[in-house]
Amino acid sequence: MTMQQPGAGPEPHDLTARTGAVIEQHSRLEGPLLPILHGLQAEFGFVPRQSLPIVAEALNISQADAHGVASFYHDFRAAPAGRHVLKLCQAEACQSMGSDKVAAMVKQALGIGFGETTKDGSVTLEAVYCLGLCACAPSAMLDGEVIGRIDAEAIEDIVAEVRT
């Protein structure tokens, strides 16, 4: 879970009801914790920390277990993401093709690091470890669309797009 300061979330009664509905939808699955966490992220745009005790009680697991799973996987967020999500591949193939330089340029241009969202809420920057585009390294994903062969020009285009 990307550890960011949670912003204003849903009202407590609304959060409880919406969390309960997600739990009900997935609780009969074998190993329901991950599907429930994915459902919460789909419902709220992040996994509210206030939902974790509700999930733990429903599944008869400890709150520590629920939090441990939610915080272990990088795709789960503790706060809403920006309007755009930019994922930069940091796996070996991309590293060998200069992803560290790409990351440095993007961080500089946006003024944020991995796991952070710009102050204006326009973009969240995330590190990922393989987008399956190794032949076109270094690669990125912007709002679900993969981009290969990232270079300085591509970074300028991406930053311009997320800032509008």
MIMI-471166 format. One line per 5 residues: number of its first residue (from 0); their letters; for each residue x, y, z of N, C-alpha, C. Coordinates in pm, whole numbers, plus 50000, padded with zeros to 5 digits. Layout:
N
NUM	a	X:Y:Z:X:Y:Z:X:Y:Z ~ ...
//
This chain:
164
0	mtmqq	50086:49885:50000:50000:50000:50000:50090:50120:50000 ~ 50073:50209:49908:50150:50330:49904:50116:50410:50028 ~ 50214:50438:50111:50187:50503:50238:50189:50654:50220 ~ 50071:50710:50213:50053:50854:50202:49958:50896:50312 ~ 49955:51021:50342:49860:51070:50439:49721:51062:50381
5	pgagp	49630:50990:50447:49494:50981:50395:49429:51118:50391 ~ 49359:51144:50283:49285:51267:50270:49148:51249:50331 ~ 49065:51346:50312:48928:51335:50362:48861:51220:50288 ~ 48812:51128:50363:48749:51011:50302:48599:51019:50314 ~ 48532:50909:50286:48387:50906:50296:48342:50918:50441
10	ephdl	48217:50958:50460:48160:50967:50595:48164:50829:50659 ~ 48182:50821:50793:48195:50691:50859:48081:50594:50832 ~ 47955:50641:50836:47843:50549:50811:47843:50502:50665 ~ 47879:50590:50575:47888:50556:50433:48001:50457:50410 ~ 48115:50480:50475:48229:50392:50462:48193:50252:50511
15	tartg	48128:50244:50624:48089:50114:50680:47995:50040:50586 ~ 47896:50109:50535:47799:50045:50446:47865:50000:50315 ~ 47946:50086:50257:48011:50052:50131:48113:49940:50150 ~ 48185:49943:50262:48280:49835:50292:48205:49703:50310 ~ 48093:49707:50383:48012:49588:50402:47962:49529:50272
20	avieq	47924:49616:50180:47875:49568:50050:47987:49498:49972 ~ 48107:49552:49978:48221:49490:49910:48253:49355:49974 ~ 48252:49352:50106:48278:49226:50176:48174:49122:50138 ~ 48048:49161:50138:47939:49067:50103:47959:49012:49962 ~ 48002:49096:49873:48020:49055:49733:48131:48949:49718
25	hsrle	48234:48955:49803:48351:48869:49785:48373:48766:49896 ~ 48297:48771:50004:48328:48691:50122:48312:48541:50101 ~ 48236:48499:50003:48216:48356:49981:48323:48293:49893 ~ 48412:48375:49841:48523:48323:49761:48623:48253:49851 ~ 48696:48160:49796:48806:48100:49871:48919:48202:49875
30	gpllp	48972:48228:49992:49077:48329:50007:49026:48467:49969 ~ 48925:48518:50041:48858:48640:49998:48930:48772:50028 ~ 49038:48769:50106:49099:48896:50147:49146:48980:50028 ~ 49223:48922:49938:49271:49002:49823:49156:49051:49736 ~ 49058:48967:49701:48946:49021:49623:48872:49134:49696
35	ilhgl	48860:49123:49828:48794:49231:49904:48877:49359:49897 ~ 49008:49347:49915:49093:49466:49908:49087:49530:49769 ~ 49088:49447:49664:49074:49501:49528:48937:49568:49512 ~ 48834:49507:49569:48701:49565:49562:48694:49699:49633 ~ 48758:49709:49749:48761:49836:49822:48834:49944:49741
40	qaefg	48945:49904:49679:49018:50002:49598:48933:50047:49480 ~ 48859:49954:49420:48770:49992:49309:48657:50082:49358 ~ 48606:50054:49475:48494:50131:49531:48534:50272:49572 ~ 48648:50285:49641:48688:50413:49698:48801:50483:49622 ~ 48872:50408:49538:48990:50463:49472:49116:50440:49555
45	fvprq	49100:50384:49673:49208:50349:49764:49149:50256:49869 ~ 49233:50200:49954:49184:50113:50061:49184:50196:50190 ~ 49066:50243:50232:49062:50324:50354:49108:50244:50475 ~ 49196:50303:50553:49247:50230:50671:49134:50199:50768 ~ 49027:50279:50766:48912:50255:50854:48833:50131:50811
50	slpiv	48853:50085:50689:48785:49965:50641:48852:49837:50689 ~ 48980:49845:50720:49055:49724:50754:49002:49652:50879 ~ 48964:49722:50988:48905:49651:51102:48773:49582:51067 ~ 48696:49642:50979:48569:49584:50936:48595:49455:50858 ~ 48694:49462:50769:48732:49344:50690:48785:49235:50783
55	aealn	48872:49273:50875:48931:49174:50966:48823:49103:51047 ~ 48729:49177:51098:48622:49116:51176:48537:49022:51089 ~ 48504:49065:50970:48420:48983:50882:48489:48852:50843 ~ 48621:48856:50829:48696:48737:50787:48755:48660:50904 ~ 48733:48711:51025:48786:48648:51146:48939:48636:51140
60	isqad	49002:48747:51101:49147:48756:51101:49185:48878:51184 ~ 49312:48889:51220:49354:49004:51299:49361:49129:51210 ~ 49349:49245:51275:49365:49370:51202:49507:49381:51146 ~ 49604:49325:51220:49743:49326:51174:49757:49247:51045 ~ 49688:49133:51036:49693:49055:50912:49634:49132:50795
65	ahgva	49519:49195:50818:49455:49273:50711:49546:49387:50667 ~ 49602:49459:50764:49691:49570:50732:49818:49519:50663 ~ 49871:49407:50711:49993:49351:50653:49977:49318:50506 ~ 49865:49258:50470:49840:49224:50330:49820:49352:50248 ~ 49740:49445:50300:49713:49569:50227:49839:49651:50206
70	sfyhd	49930:49649:50304:50051:49729:50292:50162:49657:50215 ~ 50152:49525:50202:50255:49449:50131:50249:49473:49981 ~ 50130:49476:49924:50114:49489:49779:50114:49636:49737 ~ 50200:49668:49643:50216:49807:49600:50095:49864:49528 ~ 50009:49780:49474:49893:49831:49401:49785:49888:49492
75	fraap	49789:49854:49620:49689:49908:49711:49736:50043:49764 ~ 49647:50141:49758:49680:50276:49804:49610:50304:49937 ~ 49676:50385:50021:49618:50428:50148:49548:50564:50134 ~ 49563:50626:50019:49502:50757:49993:49466:50761:49844 ~ 49373:50847:49808:49336:50854:49667:49456:50892:49579
80	agrhv	49458:50836:49460:49563:50869:49362:49529:51001:49295 ~ 49626:51055:49225:49602:51175:49146:49510:51146:49028 ~ 49476:51250:48955:49389:51232:48838:49453:51139:48735 ~ 49586:51140:48729:49661:51052:48641:49755:50968:48727 ~ 49777:50843:48684:49874:50757:48751:49981:50720:48649
85	lklcq	50105:50757:48680:50219:50728:48595:50303:50621:48664 ~ 50317:50506:48599:50397:50396:48652:50522:50384:48567 ~ 50637:50387:48633:50764:50373:48563:50825:50237:48597 ~ 50859:50160:48496:50919:50029:48517:51060:50046:48571 ~ 51089:49971:48677:51220:49973:48738:51284:49835:48740
90	aeacq	51231:49743:48659:51285:49607:48652:51419:49607:48576 ~ 51484:49493:48578:51621:49483:48526:51635:49524:48380 ~ 51543:49481:48294:51555:49516:48152:51546:49667:48133 ~ 51455:49730:48203:51442:49875:48192:51561:49946:48257 ~ 51609:49891:48369:51727:49950:48432:51846:49947:48336
95	smgsd	51862:49837:48265:51976:49826:48173:51966:49924:48057 ~ 51845:49974:48034:51824:50069:47924:51804:50212:47974 ~ 51833:50236:48102:51834:50374:48151:51711:50419:48228 ~ 51636:50327:48286:51516:50369:48360:51549:50457:48480 ~ 51669:50442:48537:51706:50527:48650:51716:50673:48607
100	kvaam	51767:50698:48486:51775:50835:48435:51635:50889:48403 ~ 51551:50802:48347:51412:50841:48318:51342:50878:48448 ~ 51357:50794:48549:51293:50820:48678:51340:50952:48737 ~ 51470:50977:48731:51524:51102:48784:51465:51223:48712 ~ 51454:51214:48580:51397:51326:48502:51250:51348:48536
105	vkqal	51174:51238:48548:51032:51251:48579:51013:51307:48719 ~ 51089:51257:48815:51081:51308:48952:51113:51457:48957 ~ 51215:51496:48884:51254:51637:48878:51142:51721:48815 ~ 51088:51674:48704:50984:51750:48633:50857:51763:48714 ~ 50822:51658:48789:50698:51662:48867:50718:51712:49009
110	gigfg	50840:51708:49057:50869:51752:49194:50821:51654:49300 ~ 50813:51526:49264:50769:51422:49358:50856:51298:49341 ~ 50845:51208:49437:50914:51080:49428:50815:50968:49407 ~ 50865:50847:49401:50778:50730:49387:50685:50721:49508 ~ 50560:50686:49480:50461:50672:49587:50402:50804:49632
115	ettkd	50428:50910:49559:50377:51042:49597:50285:51098:49489 ~ 50206:51193:49530:50113:51262:49440:50148:51410:49442 ~ 50143:51474:49327:50172:51617:49321:50074:51694:49408 ~ 50118:51808:49457:50033:51890:49546:49901:51928:49482 ~ 49901:51948:49350:49777:51984:49281:49689:51864:49251
120	gsvtl	49735:51743:49287:49656:51622:49266:49650:51575:49122 ~ 49739:51627:49037:49730:51592:48896:49789:51456:48864 ~ 49891:51412:48938:49956:51285:48902:50015:51216:49025 ~ 50002:51084:49025:50067:50998:49123:50174:50921:49049 ~ 50295:50916:49106:50408:50847:49044:50433:50716:49119
125	eavyc	50439:50607:49045:50460:50476:49107:50571:50400:49035 ~ 50649:50327:49112:50747:50234:49056:50678:50099:49038 ~ 50701:50035:48926:50652:49899:48904:50769:49814:48858 ~ 50752:49685:48866:50863:49595:48836:50824:49497:48728 ~ 50796:49548:48613:50776:49484:48484:50636:49512:48431
130	lglca	50636:49574:48316:50513:49601:48243:50499:49507:48123 ~ 50594:49415:48109:50590:49321:47997:50628:49384:47865 ~ 50698:49493:47870:50738:49565:47749:50891:49572:47742 ~ 50956:49465:47783:51102:49463:47798:51174:49495:47667 ~ 51120:49454:47554:51185:49479:47426:51183:49627:47389
135	capsa	51099:49703:47456:51086:49847:47428:51128:49929:47550 ~ 51224:49879:47625:51268:49944:47748:51342:50073:47719 ~ 51337:50168:47812:51258:50170:47934:51111:50200:47902 ~ 51024:50148:47989:50881:50162:47962:50807:50224:48081 ~ 50686:50268:48051:50601:50330:48151:50457:50296:48119
140	mldge	50370:50330:48211:50226:50316:48189:50160:50441:48244 ~ 50083:50507:48160:50010:50626:48200:49862:50597:48189 ~ 49794:50596:48301:49650:50570:48306:49612:50443:48231 ~ 49694:50339:48247:49663:50210:48187:49716:50190:48046 ~ 49772:50291:47987:49828:50281:47851:49980:50267:47860
145	vigri	50034:50160:47801:50179:50141:47807:50249:50229:47704 ~ 50369:50271:47742:50452:50358:47658:50592:50299:47659 ~ 50645:50270:47543:50779:50213:47534:50881:50313:47487 ~ 51005:50276:47508:51120:50357:47465:51110:50501:47517 ~ 51093:50512:47647:51082:50644:47711:51217:50716:47701
150	daeai	51212:50839:47654:51330:50922:47647:51291:51063:47694 ~ 51384:51156:47684:51358:51291:47733:51237:51355:47663 ~ 51222:51333:47535:51108:51389:47460:50977:51328:47509 ~ 50976:51197:47529:50855:51130:47578:50819:51181:47718 ~ 50919:51205:47800:50894:51257:47935:50828:51394:47927
155	ediva	50879:51480:47839:50818:51613:47821:50672:51601:47780 ~ 50644:51510:47687:50506:51488:47642:50417:51437:47755 ~ 50468:51341:47832:50391:51284:47942:50363:51390:48048 ~ 50464:51465:48087:50446:51568:48189:50347:51674:48141 ~ 50356:51713:48014:50261:51810:47959:50118:51755:47965
160	evrt	50102:51626:47932:49970:51566:47933:49909:51560:48073 ~ 49989:51522:48172:49934:51508:48308:49913:51642:48375 ~ 49978:51744:48328:49963:51877:48389:49845:51955:48333 ~ 49783:51907:48223:49670:51980:48165:49540:51939:48228
//
